[in-house]
């Protein structure tokens, strides 16, 4: 099975693009969804986070206070690495399991949607990298409209992410998501055709 890693900066439209591929029959999973799953009540990772960061990170309903945890680690490199040591291996393990389920179900190709695809070893799981690209001004305006936060906060998030130029340099394929829905759909359909052909070629090569 061909695995395509789909990534991009904040508010680039990763989930929107993934859903478009899904409408064409592609299998996909979102690493952010997995990240939420592994810290759900009853999961070992949540207990480790409580032990390392304190009971104050757990709200009255027994769930992780994600906003408080983000604030705790945002400018503290040491604490961020502690959190990553707890969560990243578990996220990767569950991603591998889901991808294997897609393969067993006969998927031609699958998309792994991940904002941290290139910053973590998740990129080792994929055959190709697809970057959804927008400029910083559009990232800023979309995030302000979507999240209702202040501009300085958004700029700090963008600055903490992989630089746009670095991300584009790692791309095998790029979707320019600065246009309208029709333009986006045309790009997705073109890549869907490409990925199905590449998946066929991969399957043929592996059976020879």
C-alpha positions in Angstrom: 0.0 0.0 0.0 1.3 3.5 -0.9 1.4 5.8 2.1 1.3 9.6 1.6 2.2 11.9 4.4 0.0 15.1 4.2 1.4 18.0 6.1 1.3 21.8 6.2 1.4 24.8 8.6 -1.4 26.0 10.8 -4.6 26.8 9.0 -3.3 25.6 5.7 -6.3 23.3 5.2 -4.9 19.9 5.8 -8.1 18.4 7.1 -10.1 20.0 4.3 -7.8 18.5 1.7 -7.9 15.1 3.4 -11.7 15.1 3.3 -11.5 15.8 -0.4 -9.4 12.8 -0.9 -11.8 10.8 1.2 -14.7 11.8 -1.0 -12.7 10.1 -3.9 -12.4 6.9 -1.9 -9.0 7.4 -0.3 -8.3 6.1 3.2 -6.9 8.6 5.7 -6.2 9.2 9.3 -5.3 12.3 11.3 -2.4 12.2 13.7 -4.1 14.9 15.8 -7.1 12.6 16.3 -4.7 9.9 17.4 -2.9 12.4 19.8 -6.3 13.1 21.5 -7.1 9.4 21.7 -3.9 8.4 23.5 -4.5 10.9 26.3 -8.2 10.0 26.9 -9.3 9.0 30.4 -8.1 5.5 31.2 -5.1 5.7 28.8 -1.6 5.1 30.3 -0.3 8.3 28.8 -2.8 10.4 30.8 -1.5 8.9 34.0 2.1 9.6 33.0 1.2 13.2 32.2 -0.4 13.6 35.6 2.7 12.1 37.3 5.1 14.4 35.3 3.2 17.7 35.2 0.8 17.5 38.2 -2.8 16.8 38.8 -3.7 20.3 37.8 -3.4 19.2 34.1 -6.5 17.1 34.6 -9.9 18.8 34.7 -12.8 18.0 36.9 -14.2 15.5 34.3 -10.9 13.5 34.4 -9.8 14.8 31.0 -6.6 16.4 30.0 -6.7 20.2 30.1 -5.0 20.6 26.7 -4.9 24.4 26.8 -3.2 24.5 30.2 -0.7 21.8 29.1 0.1 23.7 25.9 0.7 26.9 28.0 3.0 24.9 30.3 5.3 23.6 27.6 5.1 26.3 24.9 8.3 28.1 25.9 9.8 25.3 28.0 12.0 23.1 25.8 12.7 20.6 28.6 9.1 20.1 29.6 8.1 19.8 25.9 10.6 17.0 25.4 9.2 15.2 28.5 5.7 15.4 27.0 6.9 14.2 23.6 8.7 11.2 25.2 5.3 10.2 26.7 3.1 10.8 23.7 5.1 10.4 20.4 5.9 6.7 20.7 2.3 5.9 21.5 1.0 8.1 18.7 3.4 6.4 16.2 2.4 2.9 17.4 -1.3 3.6 16.9 -0.7 5.2 13.5 1.1 2.0 12.4 -1.8 -0.1 13.6 -4.4 2.0 11.7 -2.3 2.0 8.5 -2.1 -1.8 8.7 -5.8 -2.0 9.1 -6.2 0.1 5.9 -3.8 -2.3 4.1 -5.7 -5.3 5.3 -9.0 -3.7 4.1 -7.5 -3.4 0.6 -6.8 0.3 0.3 -4.8 1.3 -2.7 -3.2 4.2 -0.8 -3.6 6.0 2.5 -3.0 9.5 3.7 -1.3 10.2 7.1 -2.3 13.7 8.0 0.1 15.2 10.4 1.3 18.7 11.2 4.5 17.2 12.7 5.2 14.7 9.9 8.6 16.2 9.1 9.5 17.2 12.7 9.1 13.7 14.0 10.0 10.2 12.7 6.5 9.9 11.3 8.0 10.8 7.9 9.7 7.4 8.0 6.3 5.7 7.7 5.4 7.3 4.3 6.4 6.8 0.7 5.7 10.4 -0.4 5.2 13.8 1.2 2.3 16.0 0.2 2.5 19.6 1.5 -0.6 21.8 1.6 0.7 25.3 1.1 -0.5 28.8 1.9 1.3 32.0 2.7 1.7 33.4 6.2 -0.8 36.2 5.7 -3.5 33.7 4.8 -2.5 31.4 7.8 -2.9 34.5 10.0 -6.2 35.6 8.7 -7.7 32.1 8.7 -6.6 31.3 12.2 -7.9 34.6 13.6 -11.3 33.9 12.0 -11.4 30.3 13.1 -10.0 30.4 16.6 -10.7 34.0 17.8 -7.2 34.4 19.2 -4.9 37.5 18.9 -2.5 38.0 16.0 0.6 37.8 18.2 -0.4 34.4 19.4 -0.8 33.1 15.9 2.5 34.6 14.8 4.2 32.8 17.7 2.7 29.5 16.6 3.8 30.0 13.0 7.3 30.9 14.2 7.5 27.7 16.3 6.5 25.5 13.3 8.8 24.3 10.6 9.6 27.1 8.2 7.5 27.2 5.0 10.6 27.0 2.8 11.9 23.9 4.6 8.5 22.2 4.4 8.3 22.9 0.6 11.8 21.6 0.0 10.8 18.2 1.6 7.7 17.9 -0.6 7.2 15.4 -3.3 3.9 17.0 -4.2 2.4 20.4 -3.3 -1.2 21.6 -3.2 -1.6 25.3 -3.4 -4.6 26.1 -1.2 -4.8 29.8 -1.7 -7.4 29.6 -4.4 -11.1 28.6 -4.6 -12.7 25.2 -4.1 -12.8 24.3 -7.7 -9.0 24.8 -8.0 -8.5 22.7 -4.9 -10.7 19.9 -6.2 -8.8 19.8 -9.5 -5.5 19.5 -7.7 -6.8 16.7 -5.4 -8.3 14.8 -8.4 -5.0 15.0 -10.2 -3.0 13.7 -7.2 -5.6 11.0 -6.5 -5.0 9.6 -10.0 -1.3 9.8 -9.6 -1.4 8.0 -6.2 -3.6 5.2 -7.5 -1.1 4.7 -10.4 1.9 4.8 -8.1 0.1 2.3 -5.8 -0.5 0.0 -8.7 3.1 0.2 -9.7 4.2 -0.5 -6.2 1.9 -3.5 -5.9 3.1 -4.8 -9.3 6.8 -4.4 -8.3 6.4 -6.1 -5.0 4.7 -9.2 -6.6 7.4 -9.7 -9.2 
